Amino acid sequence: MAISHQRNSPIREKLLAYGQQWIDDDDIAAVVEVLRGDYITQGPKIHEFEQKIASYVGAKYAVAFCNGTAALHGACYTAGIEAGDEVITSPLTFLASSNCVLYQGGTPVFADINPNTYNIDPDEIAGKITELTKAIIAVDFAGQPAEMDRIQMLAKEHNLIVIEDAAHSLGASFGKRKVGTLADMTMFSFHPVKHITTGEGGMIVTNREDLYKKLLLFRSHGVTKDPDRMVKDDGPWYYEMHELGYNYRMTDLQAALGISQMTKLENFVQRRREIAAQYNEAFSKLEGLVVPFQHPEAESSWHLYMLRWLPERFTVDRRQIFQALQAENIGVHVHYIPVYLQPYYQRLGYEGGLCPKAEEYYESAITLPLFPKMSLQDVEDVINGVLKIHSRFKIAL
Ligand SMILES: Cc1ncc(COP(=O)(O)O)c(C=O)c1O
């Protein structure tokens, strides 16, 4: 693609976000209908939304939460994680994937990534399993499912619970199976940059009834009115608290938005795949750039598109490349700073150098804009912006 812009005028006049929701009139009407009705907190829309997600992914049960982080907390609680337990997870993720272990008093153990897929490497997991290990939290980085077949084998061998952090991967599959049936519990997030949105929102799907029941209790103060579970019956008003739960409930307003958004999910995912394919085509042959690699069994739903800029192939460092793309009004981002490098984790005793492949990845990665509402022109602008900055800073060989 030709670069037609002058060196000093930005490719775009206005900043293009790196990710954004797509809300249409149907979505707005669905929320307004709830506002005009009788229930705005826990009404019928919650269960309907749960059913929609469960049947889409092919899982038996689903529990909606007020956000994905609360859902992950619920999964850790339900997995029985407590002080003294170790939970193995990826360093290359959002903070919530390991913070949920800390909430339960457990210890996150970081296993390094596969340098090609950027997902947690099952061989690295195997090396970190001890007699204290209770669970594995696999993260489907950028929308590409982790190697769940090998992770499940390890879990079976060592009697571990598997939680899949699928905040990035609604609509993705591994082998012939959709994300949502590959782990004991799978978490989705409905934050606005994700595949569908409810504003804030999250969900756990599972095929296990025991986990489902515990998740329901945890979401709402540990309270039950189930006659089969209650110790006694004081009257029709009576309820019992059986566990220390929280108020992590989603509202009917959010669920109505989620139900409406679900009708568009397949199109959203398809559009993400098309944009990623265009980026791959434009960048894969450019020297010094590395486009995301796909595991042959994985079909990504492309939450993020990361481009690596190999430091030895450019005259400037990643910070300057990032700033140059920003100056073109391309809304770039970096996903992620390895979690254990955060000051809080450092205070807990985690040290730099723990996962060298994740750190090397972090040093060179830049996330490009990717969301279904991008116009053809937006996509072209990103491509032209990258080509412009690449040709400005590449080291000629
Ligand atoms: C990988 C990952 N896990 C967990 C979360 C937490 O989800 P939420 O923002 O819905 O709490 C996010 C959100 O960005 C995420 O990217």
The ligand as a Gaussian input file, in Angstrom:
#p B3LYP/6-31G(d) Opt

LIG

0 1
 C       -7.269000     -11.196000      30.706000
 C       -8.250000     -10.458000      31.561000
 N       -8.686000     -11.048000      32.679000
 C       -9.575000     -10.441000      33.494000
 C      -10.081000      -9.191000      33.195000
 C      -11.025000      -8.547000      34.145000
 O      -12.275000      -8.306000      33.571000
 P      -13.166000      -7.066000      34.048000
 O      -12.554000      -5.821000      33.501000
 O      -14.508000      -7.369000      33.435000
 O      -13.216000      -7.080000      35.531000
 C       -9.657000      -8.556000      32.042000
 C      -10.183000      -7.221000      31.720000
 O       -9.658000      -6.415000      31.055000
 C       -8.710000      -9.191000      31.198000
 O       -8.259000      -8.602000      30.094000

